[in-house]
Amino acid sequence: VIPAAFMPDLDSLGDSLYQALDAHGYRPTSGTQRVRASLATPTEAGILSVEENSEVLRIDRRTRIPDGRIVEFTRSVYRGDRYEFVTELDVV
């Protein structure tokens, strides 16, 4: 979801959301992504071809511009049995 004020011309979207936002003067610079275990709603279960209340991973992302305003909200839901979350860590 992108507030209309940040993207008045959807035809200019092209292949990159962040490039289009930048072209309109709204360069995304930070964000928060939350991953949590959850249970599939009836609608999600139908889309994902799983039983209702099956385990899923729910990912919510909020992307911000320098003044703190949110320019993007994304919610994704993944089957719990087909998703792997990997984080690479460097030891300093």
MONORCOR-V779863 format. One record per residue. N is the residue number from 1. PHI is phi in radians with two decimals (NA if undefined). NEAR is the number of other C-alpha atoms within 12 Angstrom. Layout:
n=<N | N>
phi=<PHI | PHI>
near=<NEAR | NEAR>
This chain:
n=<1 | 2 | 3 | 4 | 5 | 6 | 7 | 8 | 9 | 10 | 11 | 12 | 13 | 14 | 15 | 16 | 17 | 18 | 19 | 20 | 21 | 22 | 23 | 24 | 25 | 26 | 27 | 28 | 29 | 30 | 31 | 32 | 33 | 34 | 35 | 36 | 37 | 38 | 39 | 40 | 41 | 42 | 43 | 44 | 45 | 46 | 47 | 48 | 49 | 50 | 51 | 52 | 53 | 54 | 55 | 56 | 57 | 58 | 59 | 60 | 61 | 62 | 63 | 64 | 65 | 66 | 67 | 68 | 69 | 70 | 71 | 72 | 73 | 74 | 75 | 76 | 77 | 78 | 79 | 80 | 81 | 82 | 83 | 84 | 85 | 86 | 87 | 88 | 89 | 90 | 91 | 92>
phi=<NA | -2.21 | -1.00 | -0.99 | -1.08 | -1.54 | -2.45 | -1.17 | -2.13 | -1.11 | -1.14 | -1.53 | -1.05 | 1.15 | -1.57 | -2.21 | -1.05 | -1.17 | -1.15 | -1.15 | -1.07 | -1.06 | -1.11 | -1.59 | 1.56 | -2.14 | -1.38 | -1.12 | -2.21 | -2.73 | -2.96 | -2.28 | -2.16 | -2.03 | -1.95 | -2.54 | -1.33 | -2.71 | -2.02 | -1.16 | -1.27 | -0.98 | -1.13 | -1.09 | -1.04 | -1.12 | -1.16 | -1.55 | 1.02 | -2.28 | -1.25 | -0.98 | 1.22 | -1.20 | -1.22 | -2.36 | -1.88 | -1.91 | -2.12 | -1.95 | -2.26 | -2.13 | -1.93 | -2.13 | -1.70 | -0.93 | -1.44 | 1.66 | -1.21 | -1.46 | -1.88 | -2.63 | -2.25 | -2.22 | -2.18 | -2.16 | -2.25 | -2.12 | -1.05 | -1.17 | -1.53 | -2.32 | -2.30 | -2.25 | -1.90 | -2.15 | -2.19 | -1.61 | -2.11 | -1.81 | -1.54 | -1.78>
near=<18 | 26 | 19 | 14 | 17 | 28 | 26 | 17 | 16 | 18 | 10 | 18 | 19 | 14 | 11 | 12 | 24 | 26 | 18 | 24 | 32 | 21 | 19 | 22 | 17 | 29 | 26 | 28 | 21 | 20 | 21 | 20 | 18 | 18 | 21 | 19 | 22 | 21 | 23 | 26 | 22 | 15 | 16 | 25 | 22 | 15 | 15 | 25 | 20 | 22 | 19 | 19 | 21 | 24 | 24 | 29 | 28 | 25 | 23 | 21 | 23 | 24 | 30 | 26 | 22 | 16 | 13 | 17 | 21 | 27 | 34 | 31 | 20 | 21 | 20 | 24 | 29 | 29 | 29 | 26 | 15 | 14 | 17 | 12 | 15 | 6 | 6 | 6 | 6 | 5 | 4 | 3>
